[in-house]
């Protein structure tokens, strides 16, 4: 496996997260909508960083899809929050899987991304009233 493969996989996850937040944000109001924009911005920044890193290494970066299949329809605040939790949990899983495969700066990026996703997932669980709001090992399947 190429040392860049986990980063390419993470980039694909970031593309999907950005898409999902477009659907999440329109179903939320006020502070929650603002939080969704903040979370999307984090994923966009990480996507942009990954694009640069992969380009510097001469690795072809996966493109984002025009659309993604969702596990359920997002029709209201509850389903939007449920999708936000699912997105962050899945992103955390991808970055957690990358940790043992990467080194140095890539490991720092993976750990930061895992922590960010875990924090966002906790915020969304709290907003949705899901208990427990935290999970013992974020990103663990």
C-alpha positions in Angstrom: 0.0 0.0 0.0 1.3 3.5 -0.9 2.0 5.7 2.1 -0.4 8.2 0.4 -3.3 5.7 0.1 -4.7 6.5 3.6 -4.7 10.2 2.8 -6.5 9.6 -0.5 -9.1 7.5 1.4 -9.4 10.4 3.9 -9.8 12.9 1.1 -12.7 10.8 -0.3 -14.3 10.9 3.2 -13.8 14.7 3.4 -15.5 15.1 0.0 -18.5 13.1 1.2 -18.7 15.0 4.5 -18.8 18.3 2.6 -21.6 17.0 0.4 -23.6 15.8 3.5 -23.2 19.1 5.3 -24.9 20.8 2.3 -27.9 18.7 3.1 -27.6 19.1 6.9 -27.3 22.8 7.0 -30.5 23.6 5.1 -32.5 21.6 7.6 -31.2 23.5 10.7 -32.0 26.9 12.1 -30.0 29.6 13.7 -27.1 28.4 15.9 -27.3 24.9 14.6 -27.1 26.1 11.0 -24.1 28.2 11.9 -22.5 25.2 13.6 -23.1 23.2 10.4 -21.4 25.9 8.3 -18.4 25.8 10.7 -18.2 22.0 10.5 -18.4 22.1 6.7 -15.6 24.8 6.7 -13.4 22.4 8.7 -13.9 19.7 6.2 -13.3 22.0 3.3 -10.0 23.2 4.9 -8.9 19.6 5.5 -9.9 18.7 1.9 -7.9 21.5 0.5 -4.9 20.5 2.7 -5.1 17.0 1.5 -5.3 18.1 -2.2 -2.1 20.1 -1.7 -0.3 17.3 0.1 -1.2 14.7 -2.5 -0.3 17.0 -5.4 3.1 17.7 -3.8 3.7 13.9 -3.7 2.6 13.4 -7.3 -0.4 11.3 -6.2 -3.7 11.6 -8.2 -6.3 12.8 -5.7 -9.8 11.2 -5.8 -12.5 13.6 -7.0 -15.6 14.3 -5.1 -18.8 12.7 -6.5 -21.6 14.9 -7.9 -23.9 13.2 -5.4 -23.7 10.5 -2.7 -26.2 7.9 -1.6 -27.5 8.7 1.8 -28.5 6.0 4.3 -31.8 7.8 4.9 -33.7 10.9 3.7 -32.9 14.2 5.4 -36.3 15.9 5.9 -36.1 17.7 9.2 -33.9 18.8 12.1 -33.8 15.4 13.7 -32.7 13.6 10.5 -30.2 16.4 9.8 -28.6 16.0 13.2 -28.6 12.2 12.8 -26.8 12.5 9.4 -24.3 15.0 11.0 -23.5 12.4 13.7 -23.1 9.6 11.2 -20.8 11.7 8.9 -18.5 12.7 11.8 -18.4 9.1 13.1 -17.5 7.8 9.6 -14.9 10.5 9.0 -13.4 9.6 12.4 -13.3 6.0 11.4 -11.3 6.8 8.2 -8.8 9.0 10.0 -8.5 6.4 12.8 -7.7 3.8 10.3 -5.0 6.1 8.7 -3.1 6.6 12.0 -1.1 3.4 12.0 -0.4 3.8 8.2 1.1 7.3 8.3 4.1 9.0 9.9 5.2 12.4 11.1 3.2 15.3 9.8 0.6 13.0 8.3 0.1 11.4 11.6 -0.4 14.8 13.3 -3.0 15.6 10.6 -4.7 12.3 11.1 -4.9 12.6 14.8 -6.1 16.2 14.6 -8.8 15.1 12.1 -9.9 12.2 14.3 -10.2 14.5 17.4 -12.1 17.2 15.4 -14.6 14.6 14.1 -15.1 13.1 17.6 -15.7 16.6 19.0 -18.2 17.5 16.2 -20.0 14.1 16.6 -20.4 14.9 20.3 -21.7 18.3 19.6 -24.3 16.9 17.2 -25.3 14.1 19.6 -25.8 16.7 22.3 -27.9 18.9 20.0 -30.0 15.9 19.1 -30.4 14.8 22.7 -28.6 11.5 22.0 -27.2 9.8 25.1 -24.4 9.1 25.7 -23.1 12.1 23.8 -19.6 10.7 23.7 -18.2 7.3 22.6 -15.3 5.6 24.3 -13.2 5.1 21.2 -14.1 7.5 18.4 -13.8 6.1 14.9 -13.8 2.5 16.2 -16.2 0.3 14.2 
